Amino acid sequence: MTTMSPTAPVTDGTAAPRAGQGGKVQRRTPQAWLFLAPFALVYAAFMVGPMIWMLVASFFNTSTVHEGLGSFAGFGNYVEMFGRDDFWSSLWHTLQFTLYTVPPLVVLSFVLAVLTNRASRGQWFFRLAFFLPFILPSATISLIWVFIFTPSSGLWSLPATLLGMDPGSGILASPDTAMIGIAIATIWWTIGFNFVLYLAGLQEIPRELYEAAAVDGATPWQQIRRVTVPLLNRTTGLVILLQIISSLKIFDQVYLMTSGGPGISTQVSLGLITDTAFTDNRVGAASAASVLLFLIILVIAIAQQIVSRVGTKREEAS
């Protein structure tokens, strides 16, 4: 009988795993690249390619009227955008919409998820009820809320009367309240996505932790504060990040509900970019505005991640 040395290599026809840094096993799987190739090609064609073209076009006087990139403009399109009042006003409206939507969408989705997770019966109904609006297209949501906000005859007239507002003046017709109306419609529409993320995180928390806290005399509020909130820090950071990015890219609801009006009181950054590219036929200037918006979103996202990590480290240290 022959014996195999402990150090003898395995020769069963398959490639043996390689030990990498830290003792981790690394496998070479060329088949994985074959499966990733279709997605990589589509991503490169419809995402990476247009982004590179947008960056290049931002340095030229590109137009939809003439073929090619047009004459070289250098940083002229960027300088122009920095000097345009409507660029800064649209950016402020975008940030205003973000401030209106991000806190309610984070807090309300967390509260609804906690209440649903504690419900002993009918959880499927609450999941369906809160998530159902999210699967509807933006055009449907916009039409629903335009009807709700219709002066006098819309469903908004009753709460408007209770709040002391004039139901005859529509919420979307006033520059002071139009963005609030769009934010209300957006919160109702998208809260289901954050709700599902929080609910999935809650179901990963062991019940034993709540039972131990209850034995120690913790009230339900103390359990949420001391157990639920700390264990959902990562989920909260993800929800905040995704919601900030989504709110900064607002376009559909504004275009369908107010078209940037009244006046330009609800014109957002993507609306300005669209008007510059397809109404003014100035693709180069619109590309410069797109690059600036991308950089703003990137900076805000990185800042949010840094703040989130610093807060997590402080809690772990304490």
C-alpha positions as CSV (number, residue, x, y, z in Angstrom):
1,M,0.0,0.0,0.0
2,T,1.3,3.4,-0.9
3,T,0.9,6.5,1.3
4,M,0.7,10.1,0.2
5,S,2.9,12.6,1.7
6,P,1.1,15.5,3.4
7,T,2.9,17.9,1.1
8,A,2.3,16.1,-2.1
9,P,0.3,18.1,-4.6
10,V,-3.2,17.0,-5.5
11,T,-3.5,15.9,-9.1
12,D,-7.1,15.0,-9.7
13,G,-7.4,17.1,-12.9
14,T,-8.6,20.3,-11.3
15,A,-6.6,23.4,-10.6
16,A,-5.6,23.6,-6.9
17,P,-6.4,26.8,-5.0
18,R,-3.5,29.3,-4.4
19,A,-2.9,30.7,-1.0
20,G,-2.8,34.4,-1.2
21,Q,-1.9,37.1,1.3
22,G,-3.2,36.6,4.8
23,G,-3.7,32.8,4.1
24,K,-6.8,33.4,2.0
25,V,-7.5,31.0,-0.8
26,Q,-7.5,32.5,-4.3
27,R,-9.0,30.7,-7.2
28,R,-8.6,31.5,-10.9
29,T,-11.9,31.1,-12.6
30,P,-11.8,32.2,-16.2
31,Q,-15.4,31.0,-16.6
32,A,-16.5,33.9,-14.3
33,W,-15.2,36.4,-16.8
34,L,-17.2,34.7,-19.6
35,F,-20.4,35.2,-17.5
36,L,-19.4,38.8,-16.7
37,A,-18.5,39.7,-20.3
38,P,-22.1,40.5,-21.6
39,F,-22.8,42.8,-18.7
40,A,-19.4,44.4,-18.9
41,L,-19.9,45.1,-22.6
42,V,-23.4,46.6,-22.1
43,Y,-22.1,48.7,-19.1
44,A,-19.2,50.0,-21.2
45,A,-21.4,50.8,-24.2
46,F,-24.2,52.5,-22.3
47,M,-22.5,53.9,-19.2
48,V,-18.8,54.3,-19.5
49,G,-18.8,55.3,-23.1
50,P,-21.4,58.1,-22.8
51,M,-19.7,59.4,-19.7
52,I,-16.4,59.7,-21.5
53,W,-18.1,61.3,-24.5
54,M,-19.8,63.8,-22.1
55,L,-16.5,64.7,-20.5
56,V,-14.9,65.3,-23.9
57,A,-17.9,67.3,-25.2
58,S,-17.8,69.6,-22.2
59,F,-14.6,71.1,-23.6
60,F,-16.2,71.8,-27.1
61,N,-19.0,73.8,-28.5
62,T,-20.9,70.7,-29.3
63,S,-24.4,71.2,-30.7
64,T,-27.3,69.0,-31.8
65,V,-27.6,71.1,-35.0
66,H,-24.0,70.5,-36.3
67,E,-22.2,67.2,-36.6
68,G,-19.1,66.3,-34.6
69,L,-17.8,67.9,-31.5
70,G,-17.6,71.4,-32.9
71,S,-15.0,74.0,-32.1
72,F,-12.7,73.7,-29.0
73,A,-14.0,75.8,-26.1
74,G,-11.6,74.7,-23.3
75,F,-13.0,75.6,-19.9
76,G,-15.4,78.2,-21.5
77,N,-18.5,76.1,-20.9
78,Y,-17.6,75.6,-17.2
79,V,-16.9,79.3,-16.8
80,E,-20.2,80.1,-18.4
81,M,-22.1,77.7,-16.1
82,F,-20.5,79.3,-13.0
83,G,-21.6,82.7,-14.2
84,R,-25.2,81.7,-15.0
85,D,-27.8,82.6,-12.3
86,D,-30.1,79.8,-13.5
87,F,-27.4,77.2,-12.9
88,W,-27.1,78.2,-9.2
89,S,-30.8,78.6,-8.7
90,S,-31.4,75.1,-10.2
91,L,-28.7,73.7,-8.0
92,W,-30.3,75.3,-4.9
93,H,-33.7,73.9,-5.9
94,T,-32.1,70.4,-6.2
95,L,-30.5,70.8,-2.7
96,Q,-33.8,72.1,-1.4
97,F,-35.7,69.1,-2.7
98,T,-33.0,66.8,-1.1
99,L,-33.5,68.5,2.3
100,Y,-37.2,68.1,2.0
101,T,-37.1,64.4,1.1
102,V,-34.1,62.7,2.7
103,P,-34.9,63.1,6.4
104,P,-38.5,62.1,6.1
105,L,-37.7,59.1,3.9
106,V,-35.1,57.9,6.4
107,V,-37.0,58.4,9.6
108,L,-40.5,57.4,8.3
109,S,-39.2,54.2,6.6
110,F,-37.4,53.2,9.8
111,V,-40.5,53.8,11.9
112,L,-42.7,51.9,9.5
113,A,-40.2,49.0,9.4
114,V,-40.0,48.8,13.2
115,L,-43.8,48.8,13.6
116,T,-44.2,46.2,10.8
117,N,-41.5,44.0,12.3
118,R,-43.3,44.1,15.7
119,A,-46.7,43.2,14.2
120,S,-47.8,39.7,15.2
121,R,-50.2,39.4,12.3
122,G,-50.7,40.8,8.8
123,Q,-47.0,41.6,8.1
124,W,-47.6,40.7,4.4
125,F,-50.3,43.3,4.1
126,F,-48.1,46.1,5.5
127,R,-45.2,45.0,3.3
128,L,-47.4,45.1,0.2
129,A,-49.1,48.4,1.2
130,F,-45.8,50.3,1.8
131,F,-43.9,48.8,-1.2
132,L,-46.7,48.8,-3.8
133,P,-46.3,52.5,-4.8
134,F,-42.6,52.1,-5.5
135,I,-43.3,49.7,-8.4
136,L,-45.5,52.3,-10.2
137,P,-43.8,54.4,-13.0
138,S,-43.1,58.1,-12.3
139,A,-45.7,59.2,-14.9
140,T,-48.4,57.4,-13.0
141,I,-47.3,58.8,-9.7
142,S,-47.2,62.3,-11.1
143,L,-50.7,62.1,-12.6
144,I,-52.1,60.8,-9.3
145,W,-50.6,63.6,-7.3
146,V,-51.5,66.3,-9.8
147,F,-55.1,65.1,-9.5
148,I,-54.8,65.1,-5.7
149,F,-53.4,68.7,-5.7
150,T,-56.0,70.0,-8.1
151,P,-57.5,73.2,-6.5
152,S,-60.9,72.9,-4.9
153,S,-61.8,69.4,-6.3
154,G,-58.7,67.5,-5.4
155,L,-58.3,65.4,-2.2
156,W,-55.7,67.9,-0.9
157,S,-58.5,70.5,-0.4
158,L,-59.6,69.0,2.8
159,P,-56.3,68.9,4.7
160,A,-55.5,72.3,3.2
161,T,-58.6,73.7,4.8
162,L,-57.8,72.1,8.1
163,L,-54.3,73.6,7.9
164,G,-55.8,77.0,7.3
165,M,-54.7,77.2,3.7
166,D,-56.8,78.4,0.8
167,P,-57.9,75.3,-1.1
168,G,-58.6,77.4,-4.2
169,S,-54.9,78.1,-4.7
170,G,-53.2,74.8,-5.7
171,I,-50.1,73.8,-3.9
172,L,-48.3,73.3,-7.2
173,A,-49.4,76.8,-8.5
174,S,-47.5,78.7,-5.8
175,P,-43.7,79.2,-6.0
176,D,-43.5,78.9,-2.2
177,T,-45.2,75.5,-2.0
178,A,-44.7,73.8,-5.4
179,M,-41.5,72.0,-4.3
180,I,-43.1,70.9,-1.1
181,G,-45.9,69.2,-3.2
182,I,-43.3,67.5,-5.3
183,A,-41.5,66.3,-2.2
184,I,-44.8,64.9,-0.7
185,A,-45.4,62.9,-3.9
186,T,-41.9,61.6,-3.9
187,I,-41.9,60.5,-0.3
188,W,-45.2,58.6,-0.8
189,W,-43.7,57.0,-3.9
190,T,-40.3,55.9,-2.8
191,I,-40.6,55.2,0.9
192,G,-41.3,51.5,0.2
193,F,-37.7,50.9,-1.0
194,N,-36.1,52.2,2.2
195,F,-38.8,50.4,4.2
196,V,-37.7,47.0,2.7
197,L,-34.1,47.7,3.4
198,Y,-34.8,48.5,7.0
199,L,-37.1,45.5,7.4
200,A,-34.5,43.2,6.1
201,G,-32.0,44.6,8.6
202,L,-34.4,44.2,11.4
203,Q,-35.0,40.6,10.7
204,E,-31.3,39.9,10.9
205,I,-31.2,41.1,14.6
206,P,-31.5,38.1,17.0
207,R,-34.6,38.1,19.2
208,E,-32.4,37.0,22.1
209,L,-30.9,40.5,22.3
210,Y,-34.4,42.1,22.8
211,E,-35.3,39.4,25.3
212,A,-32.1,40.0,27.3
213,A,-32.7,43.8,27.2
214,A,-36.3,43.2,28.4
215,V,-35.0,41.0,31.3
216,D,-32.7,43.9,32.3
217,G,-35.7,46.2,32.5
218,A,-35.3,48.0,29.2
219,T,-38.5,49.6,27.9
220,P,-39.5,49.2,24.2
221,W,-38.1,52.7,23.4
222,Q,-34.8,51.8,25.2
223,Q,-34.6,48.6,23.2
224,I,-35.0,50.5,20.0
225,R,-32.4,53.1,21.1
226,R,-29.8,50.8,22.6
227,V,-30.3,47.7,20.4
228,T,-32.1,48.4,17.1
229,V,-30.5,51.8,16.1
230,P,-26.8,50.7,16.8
231,L,-27.2,47.4,14.9
232,L,-28.8,49.2,11.9
233,N,-26.0,51.8,11.5
234,R,-24.8,50.2,8.3
235,T,-28.3,50.0,6.9
236,T,-29.0,53.6,7.8
237,G,-25.8,54.7,6.2
238,L,-26.7,52.9,3.0
239,V,-30.2,54.3,3.0
240,I,-29.0,57.9,3.5
241,L,-26.4,57.5,0.7
242,L,-28.8,56.0,-1.8
243,Q,-31.5,58.6,-0.9
244,I,-29.1,61.6,-1.3
245,I,-27.9,60.4,-4.7
246,S,-31.5,59.7,-5.8
247,S,-32.8,63.1,-4.6
248,L,-29.9,65.0,-6.2
249,K,-30.9,63.3,-9.6
250,I,-34.5,64.4,-9.4
251,F,-36.1,65.1,-12.8
252,D,-39.2,63.0,-13.6
253,Q,-41.6,64.3,-11.0
254,V,-40.6,68.0,-11.6
255,Y,-40.9,67.7,-15.4
256,L,-44.3,65.9,-15.2
257,M,-45.9,67.9,-12.3
258,T,-44.7,71.4,-12.8
259,S,-42.3,71.5,-15.8
260,G,-40.0,73.6,-13.6
261,G,-42.6,76.2,-12.7
262,P,-44.2,78.3,-11.6
263,G,-41.6,80.4,-13.4
264,I,-38.4,78.6,-12.5
265,S,-39.2,78.0,-8.9
266,T,-38.9,74.2,-9.2
267,Q,-36.3,74.0,-12.0
268,V,-33.7,71.5,-10.9
269,S,-30.2,70.7,-12.2
270,L,-31.2,67.9,-14.6
271,G,-34.0,70.1,-15.9
272,L,-31.6,72.9,-16.7
273,I,-29.3,70.4,-18.4
274,T,-32.1,69.0,-20.5
275,D,-33.2,72.5,-21.6
276,T,-29.7,73.5,-22.4
277,A,-29.0,70.4,-24.5
278,F,-32.3,69.9,-26.3
279,T,-34.0,73.3,-26.3
280,D,-31.0,75.5,-26.7
281,N,-29.2,72.8,-28.7
282,R,-26.0,73.4,-26.7
283,V,-24.7,69.9,-25.8
284,G,-21.3,71.2,-24.8
285,A,-22.6,73.5,-22.1
286,A,-25.1,70.9,-20.9
287,S,-22.2,68.4,-20.7
288,A,-20.2,70.8,-18.5
289,A,-23.2,71.3,-16.2
290,S,-23.5,67.4,-16.0
291,V,-19.9,67.1,-15.1
292,L,-20.3,69.7,-12.4
293,L,-23.4,68.0,-11.0
294,F,-21.6,64.6,-11.0
295,L,-18.7,66.2,-9.0
296,I,-21.1,67.7,-6.5
297,I,-22.9,64.4,-6.0
298,L,-19.5,62.6,-5.6
299,V,-18.3,65.1,-3.0
300,I,-21.5,64.8,-1.0
301,A,-21.5,61.0,-1.2
302,I,-17.8,60.9,0.0
303,A,-18.5,63.3,2.8
304,Q,-21.5,61.3,4.0
305,Q,-19.4,58.1,4.0
306,I,-16.7,59.8,6.0
307,V,-19.2,61.1,8.6
308,S,-20.9,57.7,8.8
309,R,-17.6,55.8,9.4
310,V,-16.4,58.3,12.0
311,G,-19.7,57.9,13.8
312,T,-19.5,54.1,13.7
313,K,-16.0,54.1,15.0
314,R,-17.0,56.4,17.9
315,E,-19.8,54.1,18.9
316,E,-17.6,51.0,18.7
317,A,-15.0,52.8,20.9
318,S,-17.6,53.7,23.5
